[in-house]
Amino acid sequence: MKKNINKITSIVLLSTFLISNSVYAKSFSDLSKKGDYQWAYSAVDQLSNKGVFGGYPDGTFKPQRPVSFLEIMQVIKNIKNPSSEELKLARDEFSKITKSNKVPSWAEDAINYALYTNIITEKTLKSAVNRGFIQEGKVVFPDRNSVTVYFGRAFGFSGNGDKSKLKHKDLKSIPESTKGYLAELVDANIYAATGSDGYFNGKKYIRRAEVAVVADKAINYLNDNQKPEEKTEDYKTEDLTVGLIEDVKEIKGIVEKIYSNSIKIDGISYGFNKDNIKINDETNLYRGDLESLIGSEVLVKVSNNNINSINILSMKENNKEENNNNSNNEIPINIKARVINSKETNRDDYEISVIVIVSNSEEFVAGSEIVVYSDKDYLENEIVDISGFEINGEIKDLGIK
């Protein structure tokens, strides 16, 4: 299969907007060489300098925005750049399956191709549906463990890479099924051997910034492993807005807690970028200290569980002082989750793996996978309530109610 590298570059990031004029990474208000996402700046710059994708209408790139299961499949398809004949064969064999699982039309070819090339199986697709990866409205996002396996299979890796090359501090928490593919992606220079800040964080979702880095390195890998006669200078710019999943809603409530990268409102935590968040103050009392919002009534605009803007409706006086006085209190944790699997241990209890649906804790975001223990067995896809508490940043007594 011939790979048109320039075409791949032009269509690789589905979750971005095309714009009429070239916008470079230096122009994104939330992305800079010295900012929180400086590690992604070069990759975004390499792709955006070609003028083939941009950011959002407000001038941001939204590097922290999570990427969905369907978007990952679309990115993989675009990187692999299948021929029209391959796509036809994939449609002929798997279109009934994609339609029966209610895959949206924009993603059908990507899912058909993923099934056709064994990147995923029909069982994987059904599991994705059951876990909320394809549902309308609030999308549950796949974690890095799963995405790594998808990318590994997409490049034809065996999953038997040299695990000694992995230097992540949380290596023991990475599933064995992921480690082999991760090692091969590291060997191909698509993933880093040490992850982000030394950690892989496999149970958290993958962000736009990370996808940009993976896409850029994947293009380099394909280019380096491509025969000279297969290379071409042509490329076709396609509409990258197709299939953009943007779950936008407004939430009105009371601010309960401010974390470094999330705000808890009425028991639910939402992510935010403190350097880019827009705040409108109807009270004329706000003085720029986010901690002072605790106890205030706000109206926030949320996109894919991340706050884009805050409208302050009312403020509570002296709430920052009250918060400091209560800083050492136990903070209750409440999680609603879906069971993935359950297995009996040698301690006469059960190890229950779940996917978080809703959580009031910044530690356990929606879409992340966690393990708890119970003296009761649970069925796959059963909805459970998990509770515990946090004190001074340490999680205590987390278990199914």
N, C-alpha and C positions, 0 to 999 in steps of 0.2 A: 504494500500500500504506500503510495507516494504521500509524503508529508509536506505540505506547504507551510513553512515556518512563519512567513509573514502573515499568512491567513490565520494560522493558529494564534499568533500574537493579537490579531485584530479582534478575535472573538472570544478570547479565553476567559474574560471576567464577565460573566452573565450579570452579576449583581452590581452593575454600574450604569451610569447614564452616558450616552453619546451626546456630544455637544458640537455646535457648529464650528467653534474656534478651538484650537489646541489649548488645553489647560494642563499645566505641568504640576508635578508634585509640590513644588515650592509655593504654588498658589492655593493649595488647600489650607484653610484656616486651622484645621485640627491635625495637620501633619507637617512636621518640620525635621530638619537634620538633628536638632537638639531636643526634641520633644519626647513624650512618653513612647512614641512609636518610631523613634529614629531608626530602629533596626529594620523597619519595613520601608523606609523612605527611598532607598536606592532601587528596590524592586518596583515600587509604584512609579518612580521617576522613569525607569527604563521603559515601562509600558506606556505611561501617559505622555512621554516625550514624542511618541509616534503619533499622537493625536487620535488614538483609536478608542480611548475611553476616558471618562472624566468622573467627577464626583457628583454631588447632589446639587439641586438648584440653589441651596443656601450657601454654596461655596465650600462645603465640607466633604471629606472623603468617608467619614464614619468608619474608621479602622476597627472600632470595637464591635461593630454590628455582627451578630452571628450569621452563619451561612447554613441554609437548610439542606436536608437530604437531597431534594430534587435539584437544587442549585449545584450541589457537589457532583451529581450525576451529569448535569449539563456541562459543567466545567471539564469533567473527564472526557466527555464525548468530543468537545471542541478541541481539547488538547490532542486527542487521538486522531481527529480529523478523518472519520471513516468515509469511504467512497459512497456514492449514491447507490451502487449495487449492494454494498454491505448493509446500508440502511434499509433497502427494500427487503433483503433476506431477513433482517431482524424484525421488520414490521410483519412480514408474512407469517413468521413463526410465533411472535409474542404479542401481537396487537390485541388479541382477545384477552390475554392475561392483564395487560396494562389497563384496558378499558374496564374489565371486571373489578379491578382494584381502584377505580375512579381516579386514575392518574390524570391531572389536567392536560389538555391538549398540547400546551407549549412544551411539556416535559416528556411526552410519549416517546419520541424518537430516542431521547437520552436513556429512558428506562428500557426500551426495546433493545437498544445497543448494549446496555449493561448486562441484560439477561443473555443476549446472543453471545457475548464474549466472556461470560462467566465471571464478570466483576461482581455481580450479585446473583442469587438464585431466586426462584419463585418464593421459597420459604422466607428469604431475606425481605422481599417486597411485602409479603403479608405481615411479617413482623413489624416492618416500617409503618404500615397502615395501622396495626393494632397499638403501636407505641405513640401514635399521634404525629408521625413525621410528615404525613401528607394531608392531614385534616385542614379544613378551611378555618379561617379565624386565627386563633392562637396556635402557632406552629411549635411543636416540640423539636428541638434541634439535636442531631446526632453528636456524640462526643468524639474526642480526638482518637480514642482507641478504634472506634468503628471507621472513621474517615481514613485513618492510616491504612487499614486493611483494604478499603476500597481503592486507594491510590496504588497500593502495592500490587493488587490483582490487575489493575488497569495497565500497569507496565509489564505484566507477564512474569512478575516475581513469584518465587515458589513459596515464600514464607519461611524459608530455612536459612536466613542470613546469619552471619557470624555475630552472635549476641555480645561477644566480648568488646565489640566496637561501641556499644552503648554506654554512655557515661552519665546518664541521668541520675540525679539524687534520689528520685522516687522509683527507681528501676524495679524494686520488689513489688510495687503496686500495679505494674503494667502486666496485663494478661499475657500468658505465653503465646497465645494465638496472634497477638499484636507484635511482640518483640521481633519475631523472624522477619516480618515485612518491614518493620521499622529499621532493622539493621540493614536491609537491602536498600531502602530509601536513603539511609545515611551514606552507604557505600556509593550510591549514585549521585551524591551531593545534592539531593532534593530536600532532605531533612537534615537538621543539625544533630550532631552526636550528643549534645548536652541539652537540647531543648531550649526553652525560654527561661532564662535566669537559673539554668541548671536543672530545671524540672520539666517533665513531659506533661503533667497535668491531664492525664488521659481521660478523666471523667468529666472534663469541662468541654463546652462546645468550641468549635474552631471559628475564628473571627475573619473578617474581610482582609485585614492586614496579613494574617497568616496565609490565607488563600493566595493573596498577591505574591508573597514570597515563594510559596510552593509552585505557583504557575510560572513565575519567572525562571526558577531553577529547572522546572520540568521542560520548558522550552529549550533551555541551554543543553539539557541532557539529550533531548531529541536531536538537536542540531549537531551535537558532538558525535552522536552515534548514527548519523545519517550518511548514506553514500552520496558522493559528490553529484552523481547524475540525477539524484532525486531532488536536489535543491532547485528552487525557483525564486524569482524576485517578485512574482505577482502576488497580490493579495486582494481580498474582497472584504470591504467593510460591511458588517451586518448590524442590524438593530439590536443593541445589547440591552434594551429595556424590556424585551420580550421575556416573560417569565419572572419578572422581579416580584418577589413576595414582600409586601410591606404591610404588616399588621399594625395600622395606626388607630389609636383610640384616645379618648380623653378620660382621665380619672380625677374625680373630686374626692378629697379626704383630708385626714389629719396626719401631718408628718410625725412619726413616732421615733425615728432614729436616723442619724446621718452617719454613714460609713465612708471610707475613703473613695469607694467607687460605686456606692449604691445608696438609695434612700428608701426607707421603709414607710409606707403609707397604708394605714388601716390594716396592718398585719402582713402586707405583701411587699417584698423588696424589689425595686426596679434599678437597673444599672444607669449610670450617668457619667459623663465626662465633665469634670469640674471646670476645666479650662475652656469648654465650648458651650456649656449650657446657657440658654437664654432665660433671663428672669425678668418678669414684669411685675412691678409692685403697685397694687391698687391702694395700699395702706399708707404709703410714704414713710414707713417705719423701718424698712429694711436698710441695713448699712453695709451690706456686702459679706456678712459672716453667715455661712451656710448653717452653722450650728444653731443660730438664732431662729431658724425655721422650725425647730422642734416644738410641737404643740400648735403650730399654725395650720390654718385651713388653706389648702392650695388646690388649684386646678392644673393638672399636668398633662402634657401631650406625650403619649408613649408610643414608640415604634419598636415592635419586636422586643418588648420587655425592657427597652431603654428609653429614658426620659430625654426628650428633645428640648422641652421648655417648661418653665414653671410660672404660673400666674398666682401671686400671693393674694388671697382674698381677705384674710385676717391674720393678725399676729398676736401671740401670747407674750406678755411682758415677763422678763426675767426667766424665760424658759431655758436659756443656756445654763444659768446657775443651777436650776433644778436638775438639769441633765447631768452636770458635773457631780452633784451630790449623790446621784443614783448610779454613777458609772460603775460601781463595783457590785451592783445587784445582779442576781441571776436573771438572764434573759431567756424566756421560754422559746423553744423551737417547735414549730408545728409544720408538718410536711404532709402533703397528699401525694401519693405515688402509685405507679402501676407495677405490678410484679412481673419480672422477666423470667425468673426461674427460682426454684427452691430445691435445696439438697440437704439431706440429713448429715450431720457431723458425727464424730465419734464421741461427742459429749452429750448425746441424747437430746440435742436441739436441732434447729434448722437454720441454715445460712440462706437468707432471702435477698436476692438481688432485685433492685427496683430502679425504675426511672422516675425522677422527680417531675410532678405535674405542676404543683404550686407549692411555694415555700415562703416563709417569712424570714428566712436566714440568707444572708449574702454568701454563706459558705456552700449552700446547696441550691444552685440555680436550676430553673426549669430546664429539663432535658439532660441533666447530669445523672450519672449512674452511681448509686451507693449500695452498700451491703449492710444489712442489720441482721440480728439474730433473734429467734423466737422459739418458744417451746411448742408452737403450733405451726403446722404446715399450711402453705397457701398455694392456690392455683395460679397458673400463668394468666396474666392480664387482669387479675383481681386487683381492685382498688383498695389501698390500705392507708391508714392514718398513722404517721410516725411522730413521736414527740421526744423531747429531751430538753436540755437547757445549755446555755453558754455562759461562762463566767471568766472574765479576764481573757477572752479569746480562746478558751479551751472548751471543747464540746464534751458534755457529760450525759450519761444514761440515755443515749439515743436508741430507741426501739419502737416496735409496733405497739400501738395502744391496745 
